[in-house]
Amino acid sequence: MTSPRSVIIEADGGSRGNPGPAAYGAVLRDAETGEVIAEDGTAIGVATNNVAEYSGLIAGLRLAEEFAPDADIEVRMDSKLVVEQMSGRWKIKHPDLKPLATEANRLAPFGTTYTWVPRESNKHADRLVNEALDGKRSGVTAAGAALVDEPEPQTAEEEAASPVLPPSSWGPPGPATTLLLVRHGATPHTVEKRFSGGLASANPGLSDEGRAQVRATADWLAPIAEGVEAVVSSPVRRTLESAEILAERFGRTVDLEPGFAEMEFGSWDGLTLAEVAERDRAALEAWRGSLDVAPPGGESFRQVEERVLAGLDRLLARHAGKTVVVVSHVTPIKTMVARALTAPLESVFRMQLSPASVTVLSFFPEVDGMTPASMRLYNARPPGDDAFSPASSAW
């Protein structure tokens, strides 16, 4: 079965007595067709309404993890409390709810959205709650035999001729290593559209605008901070300054990975395109659009790819199955996106990244010599953040 691209979770919980006998209900739907993929209605003993509602959310996220692991998720609930707290707009004060919210944040892929709906729009999940309380059901039900039936076995000849992986490897083969790739904030070179390379460059630091951008991104990511195992940074000054802001917000220290430094631009470092064209138009034209030509004294895209992917391999081995914030630059982030999508390296010429933007990639354990991966988010920024201006866009 093909996994849906986006799903809707409808969740609810209830307690007869508050506290009293409690249960939750969760429904997983294909967002495009509206069809039910799976549902869960389970009693949880004596609890409050709010605990039951959070339990329904967690159950729905587990359904998504099992049946639609790569899908974008929208959660719909009639609990204003849960929706506002999970959206980061309300603080979680009750001690019984904090561990439940932490577990929900751990299960929710980055980019999960939460929508309040009126109770009459959440009848399916509410029915599951009452059926569980009445002892009429308990546990997960998958909708449709296609979700649980094994496919017809292939003959040896068919299996050898098929380009598709065998059924045993369909879907994620294990826990994902999720990378939240954050581009550094703006510097004076960013605004002036100057070449700004890696460790051998002039290394300008963040501007006031750049620091404000990274702080906004850190605040935006704060609800998932407890699930972040590490903050890893390129050792270049502007990325290190950005990483320190993020790490302080997350209560982490910064680890360095030199493989994620920006491309070296050699003698072009600190110059604008116009200034380079005035000095050596032929060299500039040879470099533009080429993967193998390097600026004088600098690196080619192929050379950058080699060291970035070596750094990626080290990172995946060191933090397998965890969530890591990686603070890097335009070229390394684009290179990792191309790797995740198995796209040709030429695709880096068709991507744009804004300062302090967030790109999310998930890498799964190796299967038959391949490392399955998916892109969950690209070039995302905090909604409505005035710190991001058109002047700061990547050149």
N, C-alpha and C positions, 0 to 999 in steps of 0.2 A: 504494500500500500504506500502511495506517495504521501509524505507528511505535508500537512497544510502549511501555507506560508504565514498565515496569521490566524489566531484563535481568540475566542471570547470565553472568559471564565465568569459564570454567574454563581455567586456564593452567598450563603446565608447561614444563620445559626439562631437557635432559640433555646430558652430555658423556661420550664413551667414552674415558676416560683421565684426565679431571679434572686438568689441562686436556688436551683432545684434540678430535677432531671433535665439534662441538656443533650442536644444533638446538633449536627451540622449537615448542610447539603451543599454540593458543588456540582456544577455542570460545565463540561468542556465542549464548546461548539466550534466548528469551522466558520471563521468570520466571513468567508466568501459565500458559502452555501446556507449557513444557518443550521446545518445538520449537527445532531448531537454525536460527539465522538465517544465520550464516556461520562459517567456520573458516579457520585459517591454520596451515600447517606448513611451516617453512622452515629450511634449514641456515644456520649463521652462521660456518662456518669453525672455527678452533681457539679454544676458550674453556673456562672453568670451568663447573661445574654452576650456580653461583649467577648468573653472568652470563647463562647460557642461561635460567634461571628468570625473571630480571628482563626479559629480552628477550621471553619469552612473555607476561608481564604487559603490557608496552608494546604488543605486537601485539594483545592482547585489547582494550585501551583504544582503540586505533585502529579496531578493528572496530566498537566501540560508537559512536565518533565518526562513523563513516561510515554505519552502518546504523540506529542508534537514538540520534540526537544529543540528544534531550530526555528520555531514559529515566533513571530511577534505576538505580544500578549496585551489584551485589554481586559481589565477586571471590572465587572459591574456588580455593585452591591447597593442595597438600600440602607446600609449602615453609614450614616454620615461620619461617625466617629472613625471607623476603620479607613474609609476613603480619604479623609482629611489627614489622618496620622500617617498613612502609607505614602501620601503625596508630599509629606514633609511640611505641611502648612500648620498642623497642630502638634504640640508636644505630647509625648506619651508619659504620663505621670503615674499611672497605676502600676504597682510592681508586678501584678499578675499578667499584665499585657506586654511588658517590655520583652520578656524572652520569646513570646509568640511573634511579636513584630520583628525581632531579630531573625527568627527562623524564616519568616515570610520574606524578609529582605534577602536572606541567603538564597532562597529558592527562586526569587523573581529575577529573570534575566534583565540586564541593563536596558532601559527603554520601556519597561512595563508601565502601562498607564492605568489610572484608577478613575472610574466614573461612577458618580452617584446616580441611582435610578429610583423612581418611586416603587413602593412595595408591590403594586399591581404588575409592574414590569419584571418582577423577580419571583413569579409564582412557581416556576419549575423547581428552583432551589428550595423555596419555602415548603413545597410539597414533600421533597426528600427529607427535610428536617422532621416533619410531622410523621412521615412513614417510619423513620428511624425511632422516634419517640414512642410510637405505637407498637414497636416490635415487628413491623411488617417487612423491614429490610435492614441490611447491614453490609457495608463494604462497597467495593467498586464494581460497577457493571460497565462492560464495554459494549457500545452500540454497534451491532452488525457483525456477522461472522467473519467478514474480511479482516477485522482487527485482530482476531484471535486464531483463525485457521492458518495452518502452515501451507505454503504454496506447493503446487504439484512438483514432485522431485524431477530434476533434469536427468536426462541420460548423460553418460560420460562424454558423448560427442557434442551434445548441446552445451554442456558446461564448458568444454574446451573452446567452443566457438564463440561463446558469449562474452562481450566486453564488460558485462555487469558483474559486480562482486557477488560472490555466493551468498545465499540467504543468511548464513550465520553472521555475515558482516554488515547486513543492512542496518541503518540507523547508527547512532553514536556507539562505538565499541567500549566506552568507559567514560569516566568523569572528564569534563572538558577543563582545559587550562584557558582561562579567559583573560585577555589582555585589554585593558582600558588604555588606549594609546592617546596621549595628550600632547599636542604640539605646544611648544613654549609660547609664552606671551610675547607681545610686540616689543621690539627694540628700536632705537633710532634708525638702524639699517632697514628694518621692516617697513617703516613708514616711507622712507626715501627710496625703497625698492633697490637696495644695494645687495650685491653678492655678499653672503655672510656664511663662511664655511665652518669647518670643524675645529679641531684642536690647534691647527696651525694658523688659524685666522686671527683677526684683530680682537675677536671675542667681545663684542659690546654686551653690556648687561641689559636687563629689562628696563624699559622706561616706566614712568608712573602709570601710563595707560596699560602697559603690559602686566604690571603687578596687579592692577585692578581686574584685568581680564582673568588672570589665574585665580585670584581670590574668588571671583564669581563662579568659576568652574569648580573650585574646591567646595564651595557652599552647595552647588548643585549636586555634586557627587556625595556629599556628606551622609545622606541616608543609607548608603551601602558601605560606609567606612568600616564597620565591624567585620564585613566579609572580605576585606582586602588584606591579603597576607603580606604584601611588600610594595614599596614604591621604588622603582628602578629608574635610573636616569642616565642619559648620555653625560659624559663628564664636561661638556662644553658649558661655559659660564651661564649663558641664558637659560639652558635647560636645567642646570643645577639650581639656579635661583628659583625657577618655576617649581621644581620638584620639592624644594625645601618648604615652599608655601603649602603645597598639597600634603606633604608628609606631616607637617605640624597640625594641619586640620584633621588628619586621620590618626594622629598619635603613633606614627611610624618613623623610622629612620630611613635615610636614603642610601640605597645600594647603587654602585656605578657599573655600567656596562659600556665599555669603549666602542663596541661594535655598533652602537646606536648613534654615534656621532654623525654630524652632517657631512655631506660631500665636501672634499677640499677643492677650493676654486683656484688655488695657486696664485698667480700674479693678478688675477681678476678680483681677488678678495677686496671688499670695500668699495668697488666701483659699481656704477650703474651700467645697464646694457648700452646706453648711448655712449658712455665713456669708453667702454670696451670696444664698441664699434669704431670709434674714432681712432683708437690705437691699433687695432688688428681685426678688421672686419672679416678677413678670410678665415682666421682661426675661429671667430665667433660663429660664422656660417657653417663651418665644418662640425662644430660642437652641437649646434642646435638640432635636435631630433636624432642625434646619434647616440648609440649605447656604448660605443667603443672608443670614441674620441674624448680625450680629457683636456681641460684648460691647461695652459702652460704651467707645469709644476703642480697640477692638481690631479683629481681622480676622475675616471670615467664612471658611467652608471653601472657598468658591469663590475668594476672593482668595488664600488659601494655595495652592490648586491651581494657579492661574496662575503664581505665582512659583516653585513647586516644579518644575513641568514645564518652565519656562524654564531653570531650573538643570540639570534632567536633560538637556535638549537640549544645553546647553553641555558637560556632562560627557561625553556620548556622542560628541560631535564631537572633544573633546580627547583621549579615550582609546579610540578606536575599536579593537575587536578585542582589548582588554586586560582584565585583571582588576583591579578597583579596590575598596578598602575605603572605604565611605562611612559616616561616623559622624553620626547625625542624631537625630531625635526621633520621637515617636509619630505625630503628624499627617503630617509629610512622608513617613515610611516607608510608612504606610498609603496615602497618595496615590499613591506610585510603584507599590505593589502593584496598586492599582485600575487604573492605567494599563497595567501589563504584562498584566493579565488582561482588558483591555478591559471592565472591570466599571463600572457606574455609580458615581459618587462617593459615593452613599448607602451603598455597601458599607463605607466607613470606620467606620460605626456598628456593624458586626458583626465587627470584628477587635479582638484584644487583643495587646499587645506587652509583654513583660517587660523589665526593665532588663538591659542588656548582652546582649540576645538577638540572634541572627543570622538575617537573611532574605536569600535569594539569588535574584536576578533576572538573566536573560540576555536581552539585546536584540540582534537581528540587523539587518543593513543594510536600509535601506528598500526595499520592493518595491511598485510601483504605488501610491505615496503612503501605504503602511502600513509600520509598523515592527514586524515579528513579535517576540514576546517570550514567555518562559516563566518560571514561578516554580519554582525547584528546591528551595527550603527556606523554611519560615516559622516565626518565633518559636522558633528552636532555641537550646538552651543546653548547655553542657558537661555530659555525663552524670555524675550522681553528685556534682555540685558543691554543697557545703553553703553556699556564699556566697549562693545564691539562696533566699530565704525568702518565704513567702506574704505577709509584710508589705510586700514590695517590689513586688508585682504592680501593674500599671498600673490607675489608676482609670478 
